[in-house]
Amino acid sequence: MGYFKVLPDSGSTILSQFVYIIALPALAFIKLSHVPVEDFFNWPFLAVLGGGMLLTFCFSLVIAYFYFPTHLTGRALHALSAMYSSTGYIGLPIIFLVFGERAFVPGIIGAVITGAVFMPLAIILIEADKSGGSGKVASCIKAMLMSILKNPVLIATSAGLIVSSQSFQLAEPVVTFFELLSGAYIPCALFAAGLFISGCSVKGETTEIAWLVFVKLLLHPLITWWLAYEIFALEGMLPSIAVLQAALPCGVPVFVLAQHYKIFVVRSSGVIVVSTLLSLVSLSAFLIFLA
């Protein structure tokens, strides 16, 4: 549809906003409102998933400093592109398909961590680069807080966990309303991702794009695999879900952030396009290995 211009160029943006601001938060809220809070705060799993992201982010930041010389803003977006998985648009639908609804909690954790921790971290680095000297600390703290407080997935997750912890019974019309919205999540997320990819092109710094795709699709999942199996020895479906999330292609929010700051736009879109196309092979191989 995107390739043949059946929908306008703004269609991808509008549908993506619906997914990220309405459908995914509705899904997170209604699912987590029925989940025991302790199931969400699985610290070994959080350490594996978050640790894999953090190690990949820091490693990529160092590589960008030495091999892809640019300012701090460019290095922050480089590092974010290397570890930001498309959990919200691609990961959760695949996790539902492979593991069923019982995998929702570990699946949504990936979207929460990237949106609540690493997106603000990148914004802090960017704002520090922009502000220069005076007001640097205050500006960074303000940017971080605003990014967290405005994150719709984090807000919905917090609300769902609060309802669950208080054993509060939602009214039937409320449950029906949120289930109706959440039912649109998977088809709209996949459609939005496809529309976005069809409107992007691969240009610019091909060496940097190729490196970031390599880190995202291979190095990030390898680091997560090491943490999941060798360090924390996760059991059941958790290690597979952690590695699967790490093996996902780069997420669209990286491009949105780059577009907002008008830096790294072409490279971020290139990483998203190439990593998404190649992930058709890499994710298929991983799912076959799981079977």
C-alpha positions as CSV (number, residue, x, y, z in Angstrom):
1,M,0.0,0.0,0.0
2,G,2.8,2.4,0.8
3,Y,4.8,1.5,-2.3
4,F,1.7,2.0,-4.6
5,K,0.7,5.2,-2.8
6,V,-2.7,3.9,-1.9
7,L,-2.4,5.8,1.4
8,P,-0.9,9.3,1.7
9,D,2.7,9.8,3.0
10,S,1.2,10.9,6.3
11,G,-0.5,7.5,6.7
12,S,2.5,5.8,8.3
13,T,2.9,8.6,10.8
14,I,-0.8,8.6,11.8
15,L,-1.0,4.9,12.1
16,S,2.2,4.7,14.1
17,Q,0.9,7.3,16.5
18,F,-2.3,5.3,16.9
19,V,-0.3,2.2,17.7
20,Y,2.1,3.9,20.1
21,I,-0.3,6.3,21.9
22,I,-3.5,4.3,21.9
23,A,-3.4,0.6,21.0
24,L,-0.2,-0.5,22.7
25,P,-1.0,1.4,26.0
26,A,-4.5,0.0,26.0
27,L,-3.1,-3.5,25.6
28,A,-0.5,-2.9,28.3
29,F,-3.0,-1.6,30.7
30,I,-5.7,-4.2,30.4
31,K,-3.2,-7.1,30.4
32,L,-1.2,-5.9,33.3
33,S,-4.3,-5.1,35.4
34,H,-4.8,-8.8,35.7
35,V,-1.1,-9.8,36.3
36,P,0.5,-10.1,39.8
37,V,3.0,-7.3,40.3
38,E,5.7,-9.7,41.3
39,D,5.5,-11.3,37.8
40,F,6.5,-8.0,36.2
41,F,9.5,-7.3,38.5
42,N,11.4,-10.5,37.6
43,W,14.8,-9.1,38.5
44,P,17.0,-11.7,36.7
45,F,15.0,-11.2,33.5
46,L,15.2,-7.4,33.8
47,A,19.0,-7.7,34.4
48,V,19.4,-9.8,31.3
49,L,17.3,-7.7,29.0
50,G,18.4,-4.3,30.4
51,G,22.0,-5.5,30.7
52,G,22.2,-6.6,27.1
53,M,20.8,-3.2,26.0
54,L,23.2,-1.3,28.3
55,L,26.3,-3.2,27.2
56,T,25.4,-2.8,23.5
57,F,24.7,0.9,24.0
58,C,28.0,1.6,25.8
59,F,30.0,-0.4,23.4
60,S,28.4,1.4,20.4
61,L,29.0,4.7,22.0
62,V,32.8,3.9,22.3
63,I,33.0,2.6,18.8
64,A,31.2,5.8,17.5
65,Y,33.7,8.0,19.3
66,F,36.8,6.3,17.7
67,Y,35.6,5.2,14.3
68,F,32.6,7.4,13.3
69,P,33.7,10.9,14.4
70,T,30.9,13.2,15.0
71,H,29.4,15.3,17.9
72,L,27.8,13.7,21.0
73,T,24.3,13.9,19.5
74,G,25.4,11.8,16.5
75,R,27.1,9.3,18.8
76,A,24.1,9.0,21.1
77,L,21.8,8.3,18.1
78,H,24.4,5.8,16.8
79,A,24.4,3.9,20.1
80,L,20.6,4.0,20.3
81,S,20.3,2.6,16.8
82,A,22.5,-0.3,17.8
83,M,20.3,-1.5,20.7
84,Y,16.8,-0.1,20.3
85,S,14.6,-3.1,19.3
86,S,11.3,-2.8,17.5
87,T,9.5,-4.5,20.4
88,G,6.3,-2.5,20.1
89,Y,5.8,-2.9,16.3
90,I,7.3,-6.3,15.5
91,G,8.5,-8.0,18.7
92,L,5.2,-8.4,20.6
93,P,3.2,-9.7,17.6
94,I,6.0,-12.4,17.1
95,I,6.1,-13.2,20.8
96,F,2.3,-13.7,20.9
97,L,2.5,-15.9,17.8
98,V,5.3,-18.1,19.2
99,F,4.7,-18.2,22.9
100,G,1.1,-17.2,23.3
101,E,-0.5,-14.6,25.7
102,R,1.4,-16.1,28.7
103,A,4.5,-14.3,27.3
104,F,3.0,-10.8,27.4
105,V,4.6,-9.7,30.6
106,P,8.2,-10.5,29.6
107,G,7.4,-9.1,26.1
108,I,6.1,-5.7,27.3
109,I,9.1,-5.3,29.6
110,G,11.3,-4.7,26.5
111,A,9.1,-1.9,25.3
112,V,9.0,-0.3,28.8
113,I,12.8,-0.5,29.3
114,T,13.7,1.1,25.9
115,G,11.1,3.8,26.3
116,A,11.6,4.6,30.0
117,V,15.4,4.2,30.2
118,F,17.3,4.3,27.0
119,M,15.3,6.8,25.0
120,P,15.7,9.3,27.9
121,L,19.4,8.4,28.2
122,A,19.9,9.3,24.6
123,I,17.9,12.5,25.0
124,I,20.1,13.4,28.0
125,L,23.2,13.1,25.9
126,I,21.7,15.1,23.1
127,E,20.5,17.9,25.3
128,A,23.9,18.0,27.0
129,D,25.5,18.4,23.6
130,K,23.0,21.1,22.6
131,S,23.1,23.1,25.8
132,G,26.9,23.4,26.0
133,G,27.8,25.0,29.3
134,S,25.3,26.9,31.3
135,G,22.2,25.2,32.4
136,K,23.4,21.8,31.2
137,V,22.4,19.8,34.2
138,A,19.0,21.4,34.6
139,S,18.3,21.0,30.9
140,C,19.3,17.3,30.9
141,I,17.2,16.5,34.0
142,K,14.2,18.3,32.6
143,A,14.5,16.5,29.2
144,M,14.8,13.1,31.0
145,L,11.8,13.7,33.2
146,M,9.6,15.0,30.4
147,S,10.5,12.0,28.2
148,I,9.6,9.6,30.9
149,L,6.4,11.3,32.1
150,K,5.1,11.6,28.5
151,N,5.8,8.0,27.6
152,P,2.3,6.5,26.9
153,V,3.5,2.8,27.3
154,L,5.1,3.6,30.7
155,I,2.0,5.4,31.9
156,A,-0.2,2.6,30.9
157,T,2.1,0.0,32.4
158,S,2.2,1.9,35.7
159,A,-1.6,2.3,35.7
160,G,-2.1,-1.4,35.0
161,L,0.3,-2.5,37.8
162,I,-1.4,-0.1,40.2
163,V,-4.8,-1.6,39.4
164,S,-3.4,-5.1,39.8
165,S,-1.7,-4.3,43.2
166,Q,-4.9,-2.9,44.6
167,S,-7.0,-5.9,43.5
168,F,-9.3,-3.3,41.9
169,Q,-12.1,-4.8,39.7
170,L,-12.6,-2.8,36.5
171,A,-16.1,-2.2,35.4
172,E,-17.2,-4.4,32.5
173,P,-17.7,-1.5,30.0
174,V,-14.1,-0.3,30.8
175,V,-12.7,-3.7,30.2
176,T,-14.6,-4.0,26.9
177,F,-13.4,-0.6,25.8
178,F,-9.7,-1.3,26.4
179,E,-10.0,-4.8,24.9
180,L,-11.5,-3.3,21.8
181,L,-8.6,-0.8,21.4
182,S,-6.0,-3.4,22.2
183,G,-7.4,-5.8,19.6
184,A,-6.3,-3.3,16.9
185,Y,-2.7,-3.5,18.1
186,I,-1.2,-6.4,16.2
187,P,-2.6,-5.7,12.8
188,C,-2.1,-2.0,13.0
189,A,1.5,-2.4,14.4
190,L,2.5,-4.7,11.5
191,F,0.8,-2.4,9.0
192,A,2.4,0.7,10.4
193,A,5.9,-0.9,10.3
194,G,5.3,-2.0,6.7
195,L,4.2,1.5,5.6
196,F,7.2,3.1,7.3
197,I,9.7,0.7,5.6
198,S,8.1,1.3,2.2
199,G,8.7,5.0,2.5
200,C,12.3,4.9,3.5
201,S,15.5,4.6,1.4
202,V,19.0,3.4,2.2
203,K,21.4,6.2,1.5
204,G,24.3,8.0,3.2
205,E,27.0,6.4,5.3
206,T,26.7,2.8,4.2
207,T,29.7,1.7,6.3
208,E,28.1,3.0,9.5
209,I,24.7,1.6,8.5
210,A,26.2,-1.8,7.8
211,W,28.1,-1.8,11.1
212,L,25.0,-0.8,13.1
213,V,22.9,-3.6,11.4
214,F,25.6,-6.1,12.3
215,V,25.6,-4.9,16.0
216,K,21.8,-4.9,16.2
217,L,21.1,-8.3,14.6
218,L,24.1,-10.2,15.8
219,L,26.1,-8.6,18.5
220,H,23.2,-7.5,20.7
221,P,21.5,-10.9,20.7
222,L,24.9,-12.6,21.4
223,I,25.5,-10.4,24.4
224,T,21.9,-11.1,25.7
225,W,22.3,-14.8,25.0
226,W,25.5,-14.8,27.2
227,L,23.7,-13.0,30.0
228,A,20.6,-15.2,29.8
229,Y,22.3,-18.6,29.6
230,E,25.7,-18.2,31.1
231,I,25.4,-15.5,33.8
232,F,21.8,-15.5,35.1
233,A,20.8,-19.0,33.9
234,L,17.2,-18.1,33.1
235,E,14.7,-20.9,32.8
236,G,11.7,-21.7,30.8
237,M,10.7,-19.4,27.9
238,L,12.4,-16.3,29.5
239,P,15.9,-16.7,27.9
240,S,14.3,-17.3,24.5
241,I,12.1,-14.2,24.8
242,A,15.1,-12.1,25.9
243,V,17.3,-13.2,23.0
244,L,14.4,-12.8,20.6
245,Q,13.8,-9.2,21.7
246,A,17.5,-8.5,21.3
247,A,17.5,-10.0,17.8
248,L,14.7,-7.7,16.6
249,P,15.5,-5.0,14.0
250,C,16.0,-1.4,15.0
251,G,12.8,0.4,16.1
252,V,11.0,3.3,14.4
253,P,11.3,5.6,17.5
254,V,15.0,6.1,16.8
255,F,14.1,7.6,13.5
256,V,11.4,9.8,15.1
257,L,14.0,11.1,17.6
258,A,16.5,11.7,14.9
259,Q,13.9,13.6,12.8
260,H,13.0,15.7,15.8
261,Y,16.6,16.8,16.3
262,K,17.3,16.9,12.5
263,I,20.4,14.8,12.9
264,F,21.2,11.2,11.9
265,V,17.9,11.0,10.0
266,V,19.1,9.2,6.8
267,R,21.4,6.8,8.7
268,S,18.7,5.9,11.3
269,S,16.1,5.2,8.5
270,G,18.8,3.1,6.7
271,V,19.5,1.0,9.7
272,I,15.7,0.4,10.3
273,V,15.1,-0.6,6.6
274,V,18.2,-2.9,6.3
275,S,17.9,-4.5,9.7
276,T,14.1,-5.1,9.2
277,L,14.7,-6.8,5.8
278,L,17.6,-8.9,7.0
279,S,15.7,-9.8,10.2
280,L,13.3,-11.8,8.0
281,V,16.1,-14.3,7.6
282,S,17.8,-13.9,11.0
283,L,14.5,-14.1,13.0
284,S,13.3,-17.0,10.9
285,A,16.5,-18.9,11.7
286,F,16.2,-18.1,15.4
287,L,12.6,-19.3,15.5
288,I,13.6,-22.5,13.7
289,F,16.3,-23.0,16.3
290,L,13.8,-22.5,19.1
291,A,11.5,-25.2,17.6
